[in-house]
Amino acid sequence: MATLSDLLREAAARLAAAGVDSPRLDAEYLAEAAFGLPRAALRRHGTDSPEAAAASRFAALVARRAAREPLQRLLGSWEFWGLDLTLAPDTLIPRPDTETVVEAVLRRRPDRTAPLRLLDLGTGSGAILLALLSEYPRATGLGVDLSPAAAATAALNARRLGLSGRARFLAGSWAAALGEAARFDVVVGNPPYIPDDEIDGLEPEVARHEPRRALAGGADGLDCYRAIAAELPRLLLPGGLAVLEHGADQASAVAALLEAAGLGPVGTVRDLAGRDRAAIAQAAPTPAITSE
């Protein structure tokens, strides 16, 4: 019978032939799920011959990955900011680039004891909001998503992480889901920003398996930023902070939309690869009261 090492070697070769970027690593993640062994123990058990049922589970997962189904969706969850997040068909896979948004908020609001009111527009799995709540133990947050299924998944993640007491989730279109009196210290988001006619040309894992409405940003990729920019002045408290992820070539266009809405100054944060990744804007502070 084939050993675990044999199965891993064959799986990695199959994934490489299918064009998967990290074939050996993906094969190990799938083996961990199929055989119930942590990745660190796979080599130690390399000469073992797995039971037929487990080998069959592994083969099925490898076949799906070779068809370019994302690894994260095969596993059903993925890590973001050290948090294990359940995924659903209506939620984007959380990616390291989006951690740039979390880092930007932490740098500009360094007081971790602050009782911030947070709003996450297009929350998906809840990744950004839950990461921030894990860093600000006195903060409360609201996540909004057009998809009721995504909002429900985010609420599930909040419960799993012990954050449900400080997080709420609503289904709705951007700020239309909120009352006129809703105001926040920090507004974050990762809106859809791919131009509609470019989606089908993306890698298969994205084009075929990510929720299209979480990707499609209109003809120029900026439709959602126009909608959000128009609402930010009423959503932000005086001096409030907005941090929005965007595409690597959209920094100037997003900055122009935010500035036209009366926010500023607008800055840009780069991700670990050095690409422009998020816009930062601030609402005007409350004018100082002077005595005559």
N, C-alpha and C positions, 0 to 999 in steps of 0.2 A: 504493500500500500504506500501511497505517496506520503512523504513526511511534510511537516509544516513548512520547513525550508523549501521543499520542492514546490509546494503550492504558492508560497509567496514569490518565488522566483518566476514561476509561470505567469502569475497574475501581473507582476510588474512588467514583464515582457509584453503581455497583451495590452496593458494600459498605455505603455510607451508607443506601441504600434498604432493605437487609436488616437494618438496626439495629446494625451494627458500630460500636463506640464510636470507633475511630480509623481511619477508612476510608483516608485517604491514606497514613498510616504503614504500615498493614498491606499496602496495595497495593505500597508500595516494598519492604518485606521480601520479598514474593512475587516481585516483579520481580528482586530480587537473586538469589534462588534459581533462577528460571527462565532468566535471561539471563546469569548468571555475572558480573554487574557489581556492584561495591560500591555501596551506596546513595548515597554521596557523588558517584558518577560518573553517576548516572542523568540528572541535568539536563544535564550536558555532552553526553550522547549522545541528548538528547531528539529530535533531528531524524532520527536513524537509523531505518531500517525493519528490525525484527528478522526473522530467518529464520522461515519458517513453522513449523518444528518447535518453536522456542523460544516463538513466540507461542502455539502450541497448548498447550504446557506451562503457560504463564502463565494462559491462559484456564481450564484445568482446575483450577489452584490457586485462582483467584479464585472459581470456581463452588463449590468445597468450602468456602471461607471464607464465602461468602454463605449457605451452608447452616448456618453457625455452628459449623463444625469449628474448633477453636482454632488460631490462627496458629502457636503453638509446636509443636503436633503435626504440622502441615503441614511445618514446617521440620525436625523431627526432633531438635532440640536447643534449649537455651535457656540464657541466662546467669544465674548466681547468684553473688553475691560476686566477680564478675570471672572466674568459672570457667565454661567452656562444658561443659554437661552433656547427655549423650545421654538422650533420653526413651524410654519404652516404654509400652505400654498399661496396665501395672500400676503405673506411677509417676505421682504427682501432678506437675503442672507447678510448678516452684519459683517462688515469688512474692516480691516485695520485702518484704512484711510479715514473712515468715519470717526475713529478715536481722536482725530485731529480736532473735531468739534468739542469733545469733552475736555481735551487738554487746553483749548483756547479759553473755555469758561473758567477752568481752574486757575489759569494764570491771571485772568482779569478780575476774578472774584476770589482772592486767596483766603478769606476768612471762612474756614470750614464750619464754623459754628453759626454762621449767618442763617436766619430763618427765611431763606429765599423762597419765592413763589416761582415755579418753573413751568413753562409750557413747551411741549414738544409737538410740532406740527408735522403730520405724516409719520406717526410714531412707529408703525410697523410692528416689529416684535417688542417694542419698548426699549430698545437697546440704549439710545442716548439718554433718555429720561432716567432709566433705572441705574445706569452708570453714574449719573450725577447724584441721584438720591443716595447711592452707596457712599459717596464722598462727602455729602452734606447731610449729616444726621438729623438736622433740625429743619431741613427743607421739605416742602410739599410740592407735588407736581401733578400736572394734567397732560395726558397724551390724547391727541386727536388723530383719527385716521378715517379716510373715506370708506374703508372696508370694515363692516361690523366684525368679520372673522378675524381681521388683523387686530382690532381693538380687543377682542376677546382673548386672543393669544397673548397680547401684551399684559392683560390683566392676570392671565394664568402665570406668566413669568414673574409678575410682581408678587403673587402669592407664594410661588416656589422659593423666591429669594427673601421672603419675610419683609417685603416692602409695601404690601398692599395697604397698610394703614396710612401711608403717606402718598399714595398714588391713585389717581382715578383715570379712567379711559372712556372716551366718547367716540361714537361714530358720527362723522359729519365732514363737510367740505371746508377745510381750513378753519378760519375763524367764524364761519357761519354757524358752527356748532356752539358758539359761546355767546353769553349774554353781553349786552352793551357795557355792563359794569366790570367785566372781567379784566383785570390788570395784573401784570407780571413783572418780576424783577429781571427774569431771563427768558428769552424765547429762542429755541433752537429748532433745527430741522434739517432733514436731508431730502429735499423735494425731488420729484422726477426732473431730470435735466438732459436726457438724451433726445436730440431731435428725432421726431417720429420716423423719418425715412432712413435713419441710421441703425435702428434697433435690429433689423433682420440681419445686418452684417456683423453684429457682435459675435463673440465666441459662443458656441452652442449652449454652454452652461447658462449663459445669460439670456440669449435670444429665445431659447426654447423653454426654459424652466423658471425664469424669474417672472413675477406678476407684471404684465405689460403696463398696467396703469401706474405702477410704482416706478417705471422707467421713462414713460413717454412725456416729454416736456413741451409738446407742440412743434410747430414747424421749425422754430429756432432754438428749442430747448428751454425757453425762458418764460413760458406761460405761467407756471406756478410761482415764479419769483415776482411777476407782476401782481398776481393776486395777493401774495403774502406782503409785499412791500406796501400795498395800499392799506393794509390792515394794521401794520406794525405801530404806527403812531398812536392808535387808540389802545393797543394791547400792552404796550410798554409803560411801566411806571416812569416818572421823571428820573433820568439817569440810567434807565434800564438798558440791558445789553441784549443784542440779537446776534446769533452766530448761525450761519446757514452754509451747509456744504454746497459745492457747485462743481461743475466740470473743470478740468485743468485749463481750458481755453476761455472760460467764461468770467474771469475775475473782473475785468473792466466793465462788462455789460451788467453784471449783478450790482457792482458798486454804483453804477449810474442810476439804476432803478432805486436803490436804497437812498441815495442822495436826493433824487427827485422827490422822494416821499418825505423829505425833511430830516432824515437821519444822518448822523455824521459825527466826527469824520469816519469814513469807511476804510478799514484796513483789510489786508489779505493774509491768511495763514497758510503756510506750506506744509505738505505732508512729509513723511519720512523719505520719500523719493525726490523731494525738492520741487514738487509740482504745486501750483496754486490750488488750494483745496477748499478753503472756507472764507466767507466774507464776515467781517465783524463790524457792527455798527452800534451806535449808542444814541438813545433818546436824549433830548436836551434836559439838563438838570432843572430842578425847581429854581426859579429866579430868587436871588437873595433879597430879603426884605430890608430896605434901608430907611432910616429915620431922617426926616428933613430938619 
